[in-house]
Structures are given as C-alpha cells and as structure tokens.
Amino acid sequence: MNQSIIKYILGKVLEIVGLLMVIPMITGIIYHEEEAFSFLFVGVLSFAIGCFTTRKKPSNTMFYLKEGCVVTSLSWILISVVGAIPFMLTGEIPNFIDAWFETASGFTTTGASILTDVEAISHTSLMWRSFTHWIGGMGVLVFLLAVIPMSGGSNINLMRAESPGPSVGKLVPKIKSSAAILYRIYLGMTVVQFVLLVIARMPAFDALCITFGSAGTGGFGVRNDSCGSYSALQQWITGVFCVLFGVNFNFYYFLIAREPKKSFRMEEVRVYFGIIGASVIIIFFNIMGMFNNALDALRAAFFQVGSIITTTGYSSVDFDLWPTLSKAILVMLMFIGACAGSTGGGFKVSRAIIASKTVFKEANSYIHPKSVKKIKMDGEVIEHDVLRSVNVYTITYLAIFIVSVLLVSIEGKDLVTSFTSVAATFNNIGPGLAKVGPAANYDCLSYFSKIVLTLDMIAGRLELFPLIILFHPAVLKEIFIRKKCSQRAS
C-alpha cells in the first residue's frame, strides 16, 4: 500500500478544510460574533498541519482502488472530526459525540441534528453547518481534484471511491477536467437557486443556507420549523431545486454539450421523475382533507416527496401527522434515494432499476428456460460485473441496516424511532418518524446510538465499501505491519 500518497492526500484535505473555515469566519465578522475566532483558530491550525504534512510530495503518486477507498474513508472521518472542534470551542455543542454527529451529518449531507433550538445558534455556526452540506454534496476529494493539480491516471480511483452510484466514469479524458465540469454545473445551479430565493424575498442569510442544503441535498435549516415558515413561493423554489439536484449530473452535462438525445435516453432520470410524479399524486389525494385548499396540499406533497427521495430532509409540515399510507410512501422513498451521480443518497434509482430487471429476467428464465436475455439500460447491455456489484451491494446494504437497527434498539426506544433513525441516517436523509421526526431531533438518543448512526452516515455517503475496506483485517494488518517494519528499519 502506498502510504506516502495517502498521507499526502490527507494533508491536502486538511489544507482545504482550513481554507473552507474562512466562510464561517467571514460570516462571524459580518454579524460581529465572537464565534468567528474559534473557526479562525481551527482553520489556521488545520491549514498549518496540512502544509507541514504536504511539504514534500511523494515520489510515487500512483495508487489503486484499495488506496482510494482507504484515503476516502480516512478523509471523511478526518474532516468530520476537525469540523466538530469549532462547535466545541464555541460552547454551542460542548460534547464531542454530539459535535461529531452534527458535523458528520453536515458533510455527509444527512441533515440529522441534535440541536433542540437551531435559532439560538450563532450565524457563524449555522453557516458552517450549511456550508458543510455544499462541500460534502459533490465530495471533498472531487473538490480536491477540481482545484489542486494532481498528476496520475489513478485519480479516477478517488472519484470511484467517493462518488455515489454503481459506476463512475469520465465526462472528458482528464479526471481533473471532469471534476471541474461537475463543480461548474454544481456552482451554477447553486447561484441560480440563491438568486431566485432572494428575488422571492427570502432573507439573504437564509437563502444562502437553504441553497447550500438544497444543493448538497443535506437539509440543515436555520429555523426551528425547517422550511415551514417560508412563503409558498419560497417552498416551491426550494422543492424544485431539491429535485433538480437529485438528477444524475451527466444529464446536465449532455444538455450543456448539446447532446440532448443522450440526456433523454437516460432511463434512470425518466424513472426518477416517474417515481416522484406517482408519489406526489398518491400523497396529494391522501392528505387533501388535511389542508384548507388543494394547492396547499399539492405543495406539501411535492415538497416532502422531493425532499425525501433526494435525501435532502427539509420539511414544510410535520409529515409524521399524515395518514399511514403517505408516511409509508415517504419511508419507501427514503430507501430508493436519488439518481447515481447526483448529490443525493439512498440506494439509488439506478440500482433499483437494475435489481428489478434482474428479478424479471430470473422469473422469465423459469418460464422460458432456454431463452437468453440480456439486461439493458439506456440501450446498452449491462455487464456482468455491474450486476454482481449491485447484488453484493444490496446484500451488504441490508446486512448493515439490520445490524444497525439491532444496535440502536438496545437503547429501548420504540420500533418506529429505531427503524426510521437508521433509515434516515444510513440513507443520508435526516428526519425520521416518531421521536426523530421532522418536529423532533436526535438529541433524545444515547451516545452509543449516535456513534452507530454517525458511522451509518459516513458509510451511506461513501457507498459502504470504502469504510468496510478501511476496517478490513487485511488492510489494517498491511498498514500496521508496514508501519512497524519502517520503525525497525529506522
């Protein structure tokens, strides 16, 4: 294992985290808040340690998927720990487990919070919470590839380890260019939403934080009722952009590249909008009697469907009070998630399509044993490796989910709370039902449950295997044996 390049990349990540803390620091200066000094201190310290670590670039910059998974997992654990320190220094979240939970929830774009009164938090910390969504949405290492020159064709392994979805490819021949294209699209959509919200008369600070949460499909709000007190127009804008950020970004690239046929040929995107449309219609008719008029019911149905399937987690109403059918649909949408190649979490629509076609193919083989039928998506045959990876992912996904529910259940909370808390964090959504519903938070859970759910957030955001590989006995053995060998040699 190339430990020198892993150490070098982690140093670069620390540099980036240090620089990113300039944003909340500037916010604190604007609002004359002393919390800005905590972010200044941590930011300078993180940047200094990063510079010291990267003072010498390793001679061997090649790394494979194994190194990519290890450095990705370590990076996300590192940024969530470093990002939690300012919360502790300001005293707004004095406990490390709570601060780690909140920060990991931000970077993984989960949006689950332990804060009981969000409006009591400083503008500085609120900005940091929301800004972590924006960085985590596209990926910290993708951001690193976009802004920092890194040579070597093995950089694709960083994108594969961090980017959500069953497969990751290049938009253009160079990985750095692909990463830059993704971030240009991401930034452009972010600016458009912010401008529209400001035009709709949302306060600029709120508009920026809500936009960061929508773009990263995170869901940290700056008001205790999330988005409930915003106007109807502001909710429509937010809901629409939540849905748009849940689309595979390749769709937008093909549109920009004037290849609309490739965009509209993407089966995953068509199914994604189909699921949203069907869910909105069913929930609309199911909750219509709970609202004063049909338009309010339609807005609430669309907002919550768009927010949940994209794993954003904003709420405009307390959907825990809705009929059982509507809540059941929302829980199912938690698992389906957004498109691969988007900022959303969950199982991903593409995997759901592939898994469904595999079931139909197997059923067809019972009826026609001698038939040979290939599974296709977007008009192309799906390779056996992709089918195998989807099957393995599904089994692993279910196994981790079941174990997590059992571990959280030790605390003794009701089944709905235990089940949906894991579903909401593992799929990077945020609010669940019952005691972790949209009108509540995760502060009621024990520290043990919060640690389990924090690891679920990171595992869900990284598509499981990078974190599994990090803790694989063979990888740990290789790391520690080489470390001991190097110490003996010195």
C-alpha positions in Angstrom: 0.0 0.0 0.0 1.3 3.4 -1.0 1.1 5.1 2.5 3.0 8.1 1.4 0.4 9.2 -1.1 -2.4 8.6 1.4 -0.6 10.8 3.9 -0.1 13.4 1.2 -3.8 13.5 0.2 -4.9 13.7 3.9 -2.6 16.7 4.3 -4.2 18.3 1.2 -7.7 17.6 2.8 -6.6 19.4 6.0 -5.4 22.4 3.9 -8.8 22.5 2.2 -10.8 22.2 5.5 -8.7 25.0 6.9 -9.4 27.3 3.9 -13.1 26.5 4.0 -13.4 27.7 7.5 -12.8 31.2 6.1 -16.5 31.2 5.1 -18.0 30.9 8.6 -15.2 33.2 9.9 -16.3 36.0 7.5 -19.9 35.4 8.5 -18.9 35.9 12.1 -17.2 39.1 11.3 -20.2 40.4 9.4 -22.5 39.7 12.3 -19.9 40.7 14.9 -19.9 37.3 16.6 -17.0 36.1 18.7 -17.5 32.5 17.5 -15.5 33.6 14.4 -12.3 33.3 16.5 -12.9 29.6 17.1 -13.2 29.0 13.4 -10.1 31.2 12.7 -8.1 29.2 15.3 -9.1 25.8 14.0 -8.8 26.9 10.3 -5.2 28.2 10.8 -4.2 25.1 12.8 -5.7 22.7 10.2 -4.1 24.5 7.3 -0.7 24.6 9.1 -0.8 20.9 9.8 -1.8 20.2 6.2 1.1 22.3 4.8 3.5 20.5 7.1 2.3 17.1 6.0 2.5 18.0 2.3 5.8 19.9 2.4 7.3 17.1 0.4 5.4 15.4 -2.5 5.9 11.6 -2.6 8.0 10.3 -5.5 5.4 7.5 -6.1 2.0 9.1 -6.8 0.3 6.0 -8.1 -2.5 4.4 -6.1 -5.1 1.8 -6.8 -8.7 1.4 -5.8 -7.7 0.0 -2.4 -5.7 3.1 -1.6 -8.5 5.2 -3.0 -11.0 3.6 -0.6 -8.7 3.9 2.4 -7.9 7.6 1.8 -11.5 8.4 1.1 -12.7 6.9 4.4 -9.9 8.5 6.4 -10.6 11.8 4.7 -14.3 11.8 5.7 -13.6 10.7 9.2 -10.9 13.4 9.5 -13.0 16.3 8.2 -15.9 15.3 10.4 -13.6 15.3 13.5 -11.8 18.6 12.6 -15.1 20.3 11.6 -16.5 19.4 15.0 -13.9 21.2 17.0 -15.2 24.7 16.4 -18.6 23.7 17.8 -16.9 22.5 21.0 -14.7 25.7 21.3 -17.7 28.0 20.9 -19.6 26.0 23.6 -22.7 25.7 21.3 -22.2 21.9 21.1 -19.8 21.2 24.0 -19.9 17.4 23.9 -17.6 15.7 21.3 -20.0 12.9 20.3 -22.8 15.5 19.7 -20.4 17.8 17.8 -19.1 14.9 15.7 -22.6 13.7 15.0 -23.7 17.2 13.8 -20.6 17.7 11.7 -20.7 14.3 10.1 -24.4 14.9 9.4 -23.4 18.1 7.6 -20.6 16.7 5.4 -22.5 13.5 4.6 -25.4 15.7 3.6 -27.7 13.9 6.1 -29.2 16.8 7.9 -29.9 14.9 11.1 -29.4 17.3 14.1 -29.0 17.0 17.8 -29.8 20.8 18.3 -33.1 21.4 20.1 -33.1 25.2 19.3 -31.4 26.0 16.0 -32.4 29.6 16.1 -30.3 30.1 19.3 -27.1 29.1 17.4 -24.8 31.9 16.1 -24.9 32.9 12.4 -21.3 31.7 12.2 -22.0 28.1 13.3 -25.2 28.0 11.2 -23.2 29.0 8.1 -20.7 26.3 8.8 -23.4 23.6 9.2 -25.0 24.5 5.9 -21.7 25.0 4.1 -20.6 21.5 5.0 -23.6 20.3 3.0 -22.4 22.1 -0.1 -18.9 20.7 0.1 -20.0 17.2 1.0 -22.6 17.1 -1.7 -20.3 16.9 -4.6 -17.5 15.4 -2.5 -14.4 16.7 -0.7 -12.0 14.7 -2.8 -13.8 15.6 -6.1 -13.3 19.2 -4.9 -9.6 18.5 -4.3 -9.3 17.1 -7.8 -11.0 20.1 -9.3 -8.9 22.8 -7.6 -5.5 21.1 -6.9 -3.2 19.8 -9.6 -2.7 16.1 -9.1 -1.0 14.0 -11.7 -1.5 10.3 -12.5 -4.3 8.3 -14.2 -5.1 6.6 -10.9 -7.0 9.7 -9.8 -10.2 8.0 -11.1 -10.0 5.7 -8.1 -10.7 8.7 -5.8 -13.8 9.6 -7.7 -14.9 5.9 -7.8 -14.5 5.6 -4.0 -16.3 8.9 -3.2 -18.9 9.4 -5.9 -22.4 8.0 -5.3 -23.7 5.4 -7.6 -22.9 1.9 -9.1 -20.4 3.2 -11.6 -18.3 6.4 -12.2 -16.8 7.3 -15.5 -15.0 10.3 -17.1 -17.0 13.0 -18.8 -13.9 14.1 -20.6 -10.5 12.3 -20.9 -8.9 14.1 -17.9 -10.2 13.4 -14.4 -9.3 17.0 -13.3 -11.4 18.4 -16.2 -14.3 16.1 -15.3 -14.2 17.2 -11.7 -14.1 20.8 -12.8 -17.1 20.4 -15.1 -19.1 18.8 -12.3 -18.3 21.7 -10.0 -19.1 24.3 -12.6 -22.6 22.8 -13.1 -23.0 22.5 -9.3 -21.9 26.1 -8.7 -24.1 27.4 -11.5 -27.2 25.7 -10.2 -26.4 26.9 -6.7 -26.2 30.6 -7.8 -29.5 30.3 -9.7 -31.3 29.0 -6.7 -29.9 31.6 -4.4 -30.8 34.4 -6.7 -34.4 33.1 -7.1 -34.9 32.8 -3.4 -33.6 36.4 -2.8 -36.0 37.6 -5.6 -38.7 35.7 -3.7 -37.8 37.9 -0.7 -36.2 35.3 1.5 -33.5 36.9 3.8 -30.1 36.6 2.1 -28.6 34.6 5.0 -31.5 32.1 5.0 -31.4 31.9 1.2 -27.7 31.1 1.2 -28.0 28.4 3.9 -31.1 26.9 2.3 -29.4 26.8 -1.1 -26.4 25.1 0.4 -28.7 22.5 1.9 -30.7 22.0 -1.3 -27.5 21.8 -3.5 -25.9 19.2 -1.3 -29.3 17.6 -0.6 -28.5 18.0 3.1 -31.3 19.6 4.9 -29.9 21.7 7.7 -32.3 24.6 8.3 -31.8 27.9 10.1 -35.2 27.9 11.7 -36.8 25.5 14.2 -39.6 24.6 11.8 -37.1 23.9 8.9 -38.9 25.4 5.9 -42.4 25.6 7.4 -42.4 29.4 8.0 -41.2 30.3 4.5 -43.7 31.5 1.9 -45.4 29.3 -0.6 -43.2 30.6 -3.5 -40.0 30.0 -1.5 -41.1 26.5 -0.7 -41.8 25.8 -4.4 -38.4 27.1 -5.4 -36.7 25.0 -2.7 -38.6 21.9 -3.6 -37.9 22.2 -7.3 -34.2 22.6 -6.8 -34.1 19.7 -4.3 -35.5 17.5 -7.2 -33.1 19.0 -9.7 -30.0 18.3 -7.6 -31.2 14.7 -7.2 -30.7 14.2 -11.0 -27.6 12.5 -12.4 -25.2 15.3 -13.3 -24.3 13.6 -16.5 -27.8 14.6 -17.7 -26.9 18.3 -17.3 -23.5 17.8 -18.9 -25.0 16.2 -22.0 -27.5 19.1 -22.3 -24.7 21.7 -22.0 -22.6 19.7 -24.5 -25.6 19.9 -26.9 -26.2 16.2 -26.8 -29.9 16.2 -25.7 -30.5 12.7 -27.1 -28.1 11.2 -24.6 -29.8 13.2 -21.8 -33.3 12.0 -22.5 -32.1 8.4 -23.2 -31.1 8.1 -19.6 -33.6 5.6 -18.2 -32.7 6.4 -14.6 -33.7 10.0 -14.9 -37.1 9.1 -16.5 -37.8 6.6 -13.8 -36.7 9.1 -11.1 -39.3 11.7 -12.3 -41.9 8.9 -12.7 -41.5 7.8 -9.1 -41.7 11.5 -7.9 -44.9 12.1 -10.0 -46.7 8.9 -8.9 -45.8 9.6 -5.2 -46.9 13.2 -5.3 -50.3 12.2 -6.8 -51.0 9.4 -4.3 -50.0 11.5 -1.3 -51.9 14.6 -2.6 -55.2 12.7 -2.7 -54.4 11.0 0.7 -53.7 14.3 2.6 -56.0 16.7 0.7 -58.6 16.7 3.5 -55.9 18.0 6.0 -55.4 21.3 4.1 -57.5 24.4 3.5 -57.2 24.1 -0.3 -55.9 21.7 -2.9 -52.9 23.9 -3.9 -51.5 23.8 -0.3 -51.9 20.0 -0.3 -50.2 19.7 -3.6 -47.3 22.0 -2.5 -46.8 20.0 0.8 -46.9 16.6 -1.1 -44.4 17.8 -3.8 -42.1 19.4 -1.2 -41.9 16.4 1.0 -41.6 13.9 -1.8 -38.9 15.9 -3.5 -37.1 16.5 -0.2 -37.2 12.8 0.9 -36.4 11.0 -2.3 -33.4 13.3 -2.9 -32.5 12.7 0.8 -32.5 16.4 1.5 -34.7 16.2 4.5 -36.2 19.6 4.6 -39.8 19.7 6.0 -42.6 22.2 5.3 -45.0 20.4 7.6 -44.9 17.7 10.3 -45.4 14.8 7.9 -45.4 12.4 11.0 -49.0 13.5 11.4 -50.0 12.4 7.9 -52.0 9.2 7.2 -50.2 5.9 7.3 -50.2 5.5 3.5 -48.4 8.8 3.0 -45.9 8.0 5.7 -45.3 4.5 4.2 -44.6 6.1 0.8 -42.1 8.5 2.3 -40.3 5.8 4.1 -40.0 3.8 0.9 -38.7 6.9 -0.9 -36.0 7.1 1.9 -34.6 3.8 0.7 -34.9 4.4 -3.0 -33.0 7.7 -2.9 -31.9 9.9 -5.8 -30.0 9.2 -9.0 -26.5 7.9 -9.2 -24.1 10.7 -10.0 -26.2 13.2 -8.1 -25.6 14.8 -4.6 -28.4 12.6 -3.2 -28.0 9.5 -1.1 -30.1 6.3 -0.6 -30.0 3.0 -2.5 -30.1 4.9 -5.9 -32.7 4.7 -8.6 -30.2 3.0 -11.0 -29.7 0.1 -8.6 -33.4 -0.2 -8.1 -33.9 -0.4 -11.9 -31.1 -3.0 -12.3 -32.4 -5.1 -9.4 -35.9 -5.0 -10.8 -34.8 -6.1 -14.2 -32.7 -8.9 -12.7 -35.8 -10.2 -10.9 -37.9 -10.1 -14.1 -35.0 -11.8 -16.0 -34.9 -14.6 -13.4 -38.7 -15.0 -13.5 -38.6 -15.2 -17.3 -35.9 -17.9 -17.1 -38.4 -20.1 -15.2 -41.0 -19.7 -17.9 -38.5 -19.9 -20.8 -35.5 -22.0 -19.6 -33.7 -21.9 -22.9 -34.1 -18.2 -23.5 -31.0 -15.9 -23.3 -32.0 -12.4 -22.4 -29.5 -9.6 -21.6 -30.4 -6.9 -19.2 -30.1 -3.4 -20.8 -30.1 0.1 -19.5 -30.0 3.2 -21.7 -30.0 0.9 -24.7 -26.7 -0.8 -23.7 -26.1 -4.2 -22.2 -25.3 -4.2 -18.5 -22.0 -6.0 -17.9 -21.9 -9.0 -15.5 -19.6 -7.1 -13.2 -22.1 -4.4 -12.7 -24.9 -6.9 -12.0 -22.7 -8.7 -9.5 -21.7 -5.4 -7.8 -25.4 -4.4 -7.4 -26.2 -7.8 -5.9 -23.3 -7.6 -3.5 -24.2 -4.0 -2.6 -27.8 -5.0 -1.9 -26.8 -7.8 0.5 -24.2 -5.6 2.3 -26.7 -2.7 2.5 -29.4 -4.9 4.1 -26.9 -6.6 6.5 -25.5 -3.2 7.8 -29.0 -1.8 8.0 -30.3 -4.8 10.1 -27.3 -4.8 12.4 -27.6 -1.0 12.9 -31.3 -1.3 13.8 -30.5 -4.0 16.3 -27.7 -1.9 17.9 -29.9 1.2 18.1 -32.7 -0.9 19.6 -30.6 -1.8 22.6 -31.4 1.7 23.9 -35.1 0.6 24.2 -36.8 3.3 22.1 -39.9 2.3 20.1 -39.5 0.3 16.9 -40.6 3.2 14.6 -38.0 5.5 16.2 -35.2 2.9 16.0 -36.1 1.8 12.4 -36.5 5.2 10.9 -33.5 6.7 12.7 -31.3 4.2 11.0 -33.2 4.6 7.7 -32.8 8.3 7.8 -29.1 8.4 8.7 -28.0 5.4 6.6 -29.7 6.9 3.6 -28.4 10.4 4.4 -31.9 11.9 4.8 -32.2 13.5 8.2 -35.6 13.4 9.8 -37.3 10.1 10.5 -40.6 9.4 12.3 -41.8 9.3 16.0 -39.1 10.7 18.4 -36.7 11.6 15.5 -39.5 13.0 13.3 -39.5 16.4 11.5 -40.7 18.2 14.6 -38.1 16.5 16.9 -34.4 15.8 16.7 -31.7 13.1 17.6 -30.8 14.6 21.0 -33.0 12.0 22.7 -30.7 9.2 21.7 -27.8 7.8 23.7 -24.2 8.4 22.9 -23.8 4.8 21.8 -26.7 5.2 19.3 -25.3 8.5 18.0 -21.9 6.8 17.3 -23.6 4.0 15.4 -25.7 6.4 13.4 -22.7 8.6 12.7 -20.8 5.7 11.2 -24.0 4.8 9.2 -24.0 8.4 7.8 -20.4 8.1 6.6 -20.9 4.5 5.3 -24.1 5.5 3.4 -22.4 8.6 1.9 -19.4 6.5 0.7 -21.5 3.7 -0.7 -20.5 1.3 2.1 -17.3 -0.4 0.7 -14.7 2.3 1.3 -15.4 2.2 5.0 -15.6 -1.6 5.0 -12.3 -1.8 3.3 -10.7 0.6 5.8 -11.6 -1.8 8.6 -10.8 -5.0 6.7 -8.3 -7.1 8.7 -6.0 -7.5 5.7 -5.8 -3.7 5.2 -5.3 -3.0 8.9 -2.6 -5.7 9.0 -0.9 -4.2 6.0 -0.9 -0.7 7.5 0.4 -1.7 10.9 2.9 -4.3 9.7 4.5 -1.8 7.3 4.5 0.8 10.0 6.3 -1.5 12.4 8.8 -2.5 9.7 9.6 1.1 8.8 10.1 1.8 12.5 12.5 -1.1 12.9 14.4 -0.1 9.8 14.9 3.4 11.2 
